[in-house]
Amino acid sequence: MRPVPEALAPARQTGPVATWALRHVSTLIGSLGRLARQPFATLMTVLVIAITLPLPAAMHLVVEMHVRSAAAGTTRWIFQCTSTRPFRWRPPRISATSSRSARMSPTSG
């Protein structure tokens, strides 16, 4: 008996994992073929995706940087307000033994 060529042989029964893999490979080859037939559209799609993917990350960094700088400024302002005493005018202290005329005289200096 002669061997039967593989193209004419009946299809083998394969498991579900092999069927899944075979379908994914054939879909991948078909998709790459469609992309190769339209190079300009493919290039534009790749550029749009390349531009839009980093935008949320960049926006997050910018907002976080501004929030941190604003928070640092607020913290600094709060620290300054609580750590320094507000200015209050106080009359100068004059001891009971000294008088204004004694301090003002030219011989006392």
Steps between C-alpha positions, in 0.01 A plus 500: 500500500620843410512777764229765469627858453436725801285742297256219423508340843199557726531780755642393832306555814674761714437613851340833596833664583648410160184629325519824697868547412442419131218755475708767668795439271280517189337822626844650567617419147182646349532819706865547404401454134234773526749732670757436226247580225432847648835638620394868533194418708712267712760772556234753600341255741835421660578873535164574662546217747859608571384855578192413705650235725745731685248785541332373819836427660631846409184664632533305825859616542415864430206502740699321770788745463267800536316347794829430678632850440172653615497279808860590577417870474198458726700305754771765499239775544328316786837438669590867474166609642518266796869524580538877520322715750294781354641848553357683799612846599632515851606813679871520576605382843629775721654409829395689809849637567565645157315794366455626153705809566792292626504294182470808282778698662827533307712406800345159550638346182 
